[in-house]
């Protein structure tokens, strides 16, 4: 291979790297240091839930990418970490993730219980009366949060639980 061929290959390689950098999922930093998605202008990361009973999780943001696994739990909480066109990069409570088409996601906030027999209390306090207890891995709807406590709804029972006992709620405060 001649020097001209090597320089040509390096030039093409450099151009490909530059194009890949332009064509990758990105976020935008706002003046208040919040990251937002370039597509939706919504905060990143943020929590959503799985709208359907089945969703393919792909290696990249396109139907041409390989399916790594399939989520099969409706209302499962997920965290969006990046956006690219109609695709959202998500992670689950185990830290696993990939790319999911946005139509398979819902803005309804859910959480997954990580502590077995999690007490749902009638007020956001450790001394408040227990209304119900939730088993580990139960999915509950997130109603609102006050500081370190959130109101959850599962199986017809509503009550307050400490954020440390479930996955699916970030530091933001929710008020419906």
Secondary structure, DSSP 8 states (H G I E B T S, - for coil): --HHHHHHHHHHHHHHHHHHHHTS--EEE-TTS-EEETTT--EESEEEEE-SS-EEEESSSSTTS-EEEEE--TT-EEEEEEEETTEEEEE-TTS-EEEEEGGGEES--EEEE-STTEEEESSSSTTS-EEEEE-TT-EEEEEEEETTEEEEEETTEEEEEEGGGEES--SS----
